Structures are given as structure tokens and as C-alpha cells.
Amino acid sequence: MGVSDASDSRLAALTRWVVEDLGFAGSRIEPASADASFRRYFRVTRGADTYIVMDAPPDKEDVAPFVRVARLLAGMNLNAPLILAQEATQGFLLLSDLGNLQYLDELKAHRQAERNREVDRLYADALASLVVMQTTNVESSRALPPYDRPLLLREMELLPGWFLDRHLGLPVGPSERQMLDRLFDGLASAALSQPKAFVHRDYHSRNLLLTAERNPGILDFQDAVWGPVTYDVASLLKDCYIAWPRQRVLAWLNDYRDQLMRAGVSSVGNAADFVRWFDLMGLQRHIKVLGIFARLYYRDGKRGYLNDLPRVLDYTRETAAVYGETAEFARYLKEFIDPTFGPAQTRVGALAKVTDEGAGRSDA
């Protein structure tokens, strides 16, 4: 899980907080999970009850956004962890425990079925919760940080430095830089042209838990912003960790758009416009994720994310080839990055980082 042992000074401080300050003497503290940030999670067992403790080093992570968004989601009656106690100066939160049945594991267990009702049920629940998230307490959601042009562009800038240059060894010269500038500007404009809503920013199968009541449990929401309405549905249906046939994805997307309209959102455009928003928003996200996953490996030593890069590149390649405004980028991908995920041009040299170094399960 990427969680240090008991010699870890922060774990020792967390244990003192749980046992001495919260009075959980005799409780058992075990690793629960770690994510792509510096946060770690521990499960505390006290008799028949379990809790989750978040460890967020204050010099690297601020717990205030998590607390703020958790309360916002609770006000929407969505199934997010409740804040039971906090020690913000040390970066500790005591949370309700939503379990450990990850959506991704359940989806993988049923993915072979052509039309499996359990998969449809899971997505129906996730999309229904997303509609609530985007249509309830809207005025409070408007106070979230804006998903504006500088943020959209800053995210996409991870691609040239970390993925193209560092990971693939592809030089980004003046012509490539101009091409990327045109692409990034166009995708940012497409995102900003959409209706605005609550954006979770990581609404996908690894951040959703299967729960017996009020399914799904919603995690990792601290980076929520006010932004494009299709961002979260693209994150969910063009998931970086599991992929589905296009026809099935579009059926789910159409159901989601219908739910938005029934909830009173009248500015969703026609069906074709909505698909275009969805695709281009997904492309912006996947461009960002290619850079993030490479950075997680080279900067943070989290190699498991390399296993998911080919899937993300497939999404990127497929969408870029569909639209005229992204055709230039599609040609670049076809010319310089072949389907086996190595540079297509011999002048760049052969790389085998994904196959040689990417073994192991992601610890996201």
C-alpha cells in the first residue's frame, strides 16, 4: 500500500492522537490505502466498530479542502465519509469507514459479460449520484475554486515535460510546441464553453466504493472545483483503469444527459453536442493523466501507474482522430508514437519502460 511501518514518526504521532486524544485505547491501527498524493489512510478497529484516519502531512497537504467538500457532499445526502474528529495542525482526520469494496474490482469481475446487469447497476448508481452532486446545493458549489483556463492549461502542460520528453524521449521543438499550444488552447476553450457544475475531478472506479446502502461511497473529492459539466462523467466512463466498448459508453452517457435534463438542467445542448463536449473533455483529462502517471513514476517512485499508460494513450489516440480540431495532434501521435507504445521514429531510440519497469500493481 505504500504505507510505512510503525517506525514512521507520523504514524507514531497519529497513534498517539487516536489512543490518547480520542480515547481509543486498545484499538488496532492498520494500513487501509495510499493514494497518488502524500496522503495515507489507516483503518482503526475498536471493538465491533471501524474508522478511517487520514494522515495528510501539513507541509504537503491541506486537510481544509477535504473537510469543506465532505460537508458539502453530506449536505447533498451523498455517501461520502463523515468528519468525526480532526487535528488540522497535524494533518489528521478521523472519518467514517465506508468499507473497502472498490468499484474497479467489482467491474473487472463482471467485465466479460456482454450486457451484465451488475455492471449497469453500478454505473446507474454512480451516474445518479453524479447528477445529485451537480444539481443540489448549486449555490454552495459555486463557491468552489473555478476550473478556469490557467488550471486547464497547467494540467495539460504535464504532457510535454513528463510524458513526451522524460518518458518517451521525444523532443518538443518549436513546431511541436506550437502544435501543442494550439491543441491545449482549443481544448481549454471547448471545456469553458460547457455549462458549469460541481466537478469532483477524480470520479472513477478507484474512488468509488460498493456499499450496501446509498451506493456508491465517494472518496478523494478534496480537489473539487466549479467547472465543465462533462468532466466527471468523462472521468467515470472513460476510466483510466478500465475501458468499455464505445457503444456501451454512449448509452450510459445518453442516460446521464437525460437525467440532467429531468433534474432541470436545460443547457446540456443536443445529443451530438453533448458527446462532443464529453469526448474533448476526456481528451483534456487524458492528456493531463499521461503526464501525471509519468510524473508519479519518475518523481515519486510509484511505478504501478505505468501499467495504465497504454490504456490512457488509446483513449487519447482514438478521440484525437475523430475531431477536426484535434487532427493535427492525431497525426503527431501516429507518426511519433506507435501502437506498442514506443517512439515510432528511430532517431528517438527504442524505450521499454512500460514493459520492463511497469510490472506490479498500481498503488493509487
C-alpha positions in Angstrom: 0.0 0.0 0.0 3.0 2.3 0.2 2.4 2.8 4.0 5.4 2.9 6.2 5.8 0.7 9.3 5.5 1.7 12.9 8.9 3.3 13.0 7.4 6.1 10.9 7.3 9.3 13.0 4.0 10.4 11.6 2.4 7.1 12.3 3.6 7.3 15.8 2.0 10.7 16.2 -1.2 9.5 14.6 -1.3 6.6 17.0 -0.9 8.9 20.0 -3.7 11.1 18.7 -6.0 8.1 18.2 -5.2 6.5 21.5 -4.6 9.4 23.8 -6.6 12.3 22.4 -9.5 10.4 21.0 -9.5 7.8 23.8 -9.4 4.8 21.5 -7.2 2.7 23.9 -6.9 -0.9 22.8 -7.8 -0.1 19.2 -6.0 -1.7 16.3 -4.5 0.5 13.6 -3.7 -1.0 10.2 -2.9 0.4 6.7 -6.0 1.0 4.6 -4.7 2.6 1.5 -2.4 5.2 0.0 -3.2 7.4 -3.0 -1.4 9.4 -5.7 -0.7 12.3 -3.3 1.1 12.3 0.0 -2.0 11.3 1.9 -2.2 7.9 3.6 -5.2 6.1 5.2 -5.4 3.8 8.2 -8.2 1.7 9.4 -8.8 1.8 13.2 -10.7 -1.1 14.7 -12.3 -0.6 18.1 -14.4 -3.5 19.2 -17.0 -4.0 16.5 -16.5 -0.6 15.0 -14.1 0.6 12.4 -13.0 4.1 11.4 -10.6 5.6 8.9 -7.8 8.0 9.8 -6.3 10.2 7.2 -2.7 11.2 7.5 -2.0 14.3 5.4 1.4 15.9 6.2 0.7 19.6 6.7 3.8 20.8 4.8 2.5 18.8 1.7 -1.3 18.5 2.0 -4.0 20.8 3.4 -7.0 19.0 5.0 -9.2 22.1 4.8 -10.5 21.4 1.2 -11.3 17.8 2.1 -13.3 18.9 5.2 -15.1 21.6 3.2 -16.1 19.3 0.3 -17.0 16.4 2.7 -19.5 18.7 4.4 -20.8 19.9 1.0 -21.4 16.3 -0.1 -23.0 15.4 3.2 -25.4 18.3 2.7 -26.4 16.7 -0.6 -27.1 13.4 1.2 -24.4 11.6 -0.8 -22.4 8.8 0.7 -19.1 10.4 1.4 -17.0 9.9 4.6 -18.2 11.9 7.6 -15.7 14.0 9.5 -15.8 12.7 13.1 -12.8 14.4 14.5 -9.9 16.5 13.3 -6.4 17.7 14.3 -5.8 20.0 11.4 -2.4 21.3 12.7 -1.0 17.8 12.5 -3.0 16.8 9.4 -5.1 14.1 10.9 -8.8 13.4 10.3 -11.0 10.7 11.8 -13.6 9.6 9.2 -16.4 7.2 9.0 -15.5 3.9 7.3 -17.3 3.2 4.0 -15.6 -0.2 3.6 -13.1 -1.4 1.1 -15.1 -2.9 -1.8 -13.7 -0.9 -4.7 -15.8 -0.3 -7.8 -12.9 -1.3 -10.0 -12.7 -4.8 -8.6 -16.4 -5.4 -9.0 -16.4 -4.1 -12.5 -13.4 -6.3 -13.5 -15.2 -9.3 -12.1 -18.1 -8.7 -14.4 -16.5 -7.2 -17.5 -16.6 -10.3 -19.7 -20.4 -10.3 -19.8 -21.7 -8.6 -22.9 -24.5 -6.9 -21.1 -24.2 -7.6 -17.4 -26.9 -6.2 -15.1 -24.5 -5.7 -12.2 -22.2 -3.5 -14.2 -25.2 -1.5 -15.4 -26.4 -1.2 -11.8 -23.1 0.1 -10.6 -22.9 2.7 -13.3 -26.5 3.7 -12.8 -25.8 4.3 -9.2 -22.6 6.3 -9.9 -24.4 8.4 -12.6 -27.4 9.1 -10.3 -25.1 10.3 -7.5 -23.2 12.4 -10.0 -26.4 14.1 -11.1 -27.3 14.8 -7.5 -23.8 16.2 -7.0 -24.2 18.6 -9.9 -27.8 19.7 -9.3 -28.1 20.0 -5.5 -26.8 22.9 -3.4 -25.7 24.6 -6.6 -25.1 28.0 -4.9 -22.7 26.4 -2.4 -20.9 24.5 -5.2 -20.4 27.8 -7.0 -18.0 28.8 -4.2 -15.6 26.1 -5.1 -12.4 27.1 -6.9 -13.0 27.7 -10.6 -11.8 25.2 -13.2 -10.5 28.1 -15.3 -8.2 28.4 -18.3 -5.0 28.7 -16.4 -5.8 25.5 -14.5 -6.8 23.6 -17.6 -3.7 24.7 -19.4 -1.4 24.0 -16.4 -2.7 20.4 -16.3 -2.1 19.7 -20.0 1.5 21.1 -19.7 2.4 17.9 -17.8 2.3 16.1 -21.1 5.3 17.6 -22.9 7.6 17.6 -19.9 6.9 14.4 -18.2 5.4 12.0 -20.8 6.9 13.1 -24.2 10.3 14.3 -23.0 11.0 12.4 -19.8 9.2 9.1 -20.5 9.4 8.7 -24.3 12.5 10.8 -25.0 10.6 12.8 -27.7 12.0 16.3 -28.1 9.5 19.1 -28.1 10.9 21.5 -30.6 9.4 24.8 -31.8 7.0 23.1 -34.3 5.8 20.6 -31.7 5.4 23.3 -29.1 3.2 25.4 -31.5 1.1 22.3 -32.3 0.6 21.6 -28.6 -0.2 25.3 -27.9 -3.0 25.2 -30.5 -4.3 21.9 -29.1 -4.3 23.0 -25.5 -5.9 26.3 -26.2 -8.7 24.7 -28.3 -9.4 22.0 -25.6 -9.5 24.7 -22.9 -11.9 26.8 -24.9 -14.1 23.7 -25.5 -14.2 23.0 -21.8 -15.0 26.6 -20.9 -17.9 26.6 -23.4 -19.8 24.0 -21.4 -22.4 24.6 -18.7 -20.7 24.7 -15.2 -21.3 22.4 -12.3 -19.7 20.7 -9.3 -16.6 18.8 -10.5 -15.2 16.1 -8.3 -12.1 15.8 -10.6 -11.4 12.1 -9.8 -14.8 10.5 -10.1 -13.8 7.0 -11.3 -13.7 3.3 -10.3 -10.9 3.6 -7.8 -12.6 6.4 -5.9 -16.0 4.7 -5.7 -16.8 2.0 -3.1 -19.5 -0.5 -3.4 -21.8 -0.1 -0.4 -24.9 -1.9 0.8 -26.8 1.4 1.3 -26.7 4.7 -0.6 -24.3 3.2 -3.2 -21.7 4.3 -4.1 -19.3 5.5 -1.4 -17.4 8.6 -2.8 -13.8 9.2 -2.0 -10.9 11.5 -2.9 -13.0 14.6 -3.5 -10.8 17.3 -1.9 -9.8 18.8 -5.3 -13.4 19.6 -6.3 -13.9 22.7 -8.4 -16.7 24.5 -10.3 -16.3 23.7 -13.9 -17.3 21.8 -17.1 -20.4 19.6 -16.7 -18.9 16.6 -18.6 -15.6 16.4 -16.7 -16.7 13.9 -14.1 -18.8 11.8 -16.5 -15.8 11.6 -18.8 -13.6 10.5 -15.8 -16.1 7.8 -15.0 -17.0 6.4 -18.4 -13.5 6.9 -20.0 -11.9 5.5 -16.8 -8.1 5.3 -16.8 -8.3 1.9 -15.1 -10.9 0.1 -17.1 -12.3 0.6 -20.6 -15.7 -0.3 -22.2 -16.9 -0.5 -25.8 -17.8 2.8 -27.3 -21.5 1.9 -27.9 -22.0 0.9 -24.2 -20.3 4.2 -23.0 -22.5 6.3 -25.2 -25.6 4.5 -23.9 -24.6 5.3 -20.3 -23.8 8.9 -21.4 -27.2 9.4 -23.0 -28.9 8.1 -19.8 -26.8 10.6 -17.8 -27.8 13.5 -20.1 -31.5 12.5 -19.8 -31.1 12.6 -16.0 -29.6 16.0 -16.1 -32.5 17.3 -18.1 -35.0 15.7 -15.8 -33.3 17.4 -12.9 -33.9 20.7 -14.6 -30.6 21.3 -16.4 -31.7 22.8 -19.7 -28.4 23.9 -21.1 -27.0 20.4 -22.0 -27.1 21.0 -25.7 -28.3 18.4 -28.2 -27.1 14.8 -28.0 -24.3 15.4 -30.6 -23.1 18.5 -28.8 -23.0 16.6 -25.5 -21.0 13.7 -27.0 -18.5 16.3 -28.4 -18.2 18.0 -25.1 -17.7 14.6 -23.4 -15.0 13.5 -25.9 -13.0 16.7 -25.9 -13.2 16.9 -22.1 -12.0 13.4 -21.9 -9.1 14.2 -24.2 -8.1 17.1 -22.0 -8.1 14.8 -19.0 -6.2 12.0 -20.6 -3.5 14.4 -21.8 -3.1 15.5 -18.2 -3.1 11.9 -16.9 -0.4 10.8 -19.3 1.8 13.5 -17.7 0.7 12.7 -14.2 1.2 9.0 -14.4 4.7 9.5 -15.8 5.5 12.1 -13.1 4.2 9.7 -10.4 6.8 7.2 -11.6 9.8 9.4 -12.2 9.3 11.9 -9.3 7.5 9.8 -6.7 8.7 6.2 -7.5 5.1 4.9 -8.0 5.7 2.6 -10.9 2.3 0.8 -10.9 0.8 3.7 -12.8 2.9 2.9 -15.9 0.7 -0.2 -16.4 -2.2 2.1 -17.1 -0.5 4.4 -19.6 -1.3 2.3 -22.7 -5.0 2.5 -21.9 -4.9 6.2 -21.4 -2.9 6.6 -24.7 -5.5 4.5 -26.5 -8.2 6.9 -25.3 -6.1 9.9 -26.4 -5.3 8.4 -29.8 -9.0 7.4 -30.5 -10.5 10.7 -29.6 -7.9 12.9 -31.3 -8.6 11.1 -34.6 -12.3 11.9 -34.5 -12.4 15.7 -34.5 -11.0 18.2 -37.0 -9.6 20.5 -34.4 -7.5 17.6 -32.9 -6.5 16.0 -36.2 -3.0 17.7 -36.1 -2.4 16.0 -32.7 -3.7 12.7 -34.0 -1.2 12.8 -36.9 1.6 13.6 -34.4 0.7 10.6 -32.2 0.5 8.3 -35.3 3.9 9.5 -36.6 5.9 9.5 -33.4 4.3 7.0 -31.0 3.4 3.6 -32.4 0.7 1.3 -31.0 3.1 -0.7 -29.0 3.9 2.4 -27.0 7.4 3.1 -28.3 8.6 6.1 -30.3 7.9 5.4 -34.0 11.0 7.2 -35.2 14.4 5.5 -34.9 16.1 8.9 -34.3 14.4 8.9 -30.8 15.6 5.4 -29.9 13.7 2.4 -28.5 12.3 2.6 -25.0 10.8 -0.3 -23.0 10.0 1.4 -19.8 6.4 0.3 -19.7 7.1 -3.4 -20.2 10.4 -3.6 -18.2 9.7 -1.2 -15.4 5.9 -1.2 -15.2 5.4 -4.5 -13.5 3.4 -4.5 -10.3 0.0 -3.4 -9.2 -0.8 0.3 -9.0 -0.8 1.7 -5.5 -3.2 4.6 -6.4 
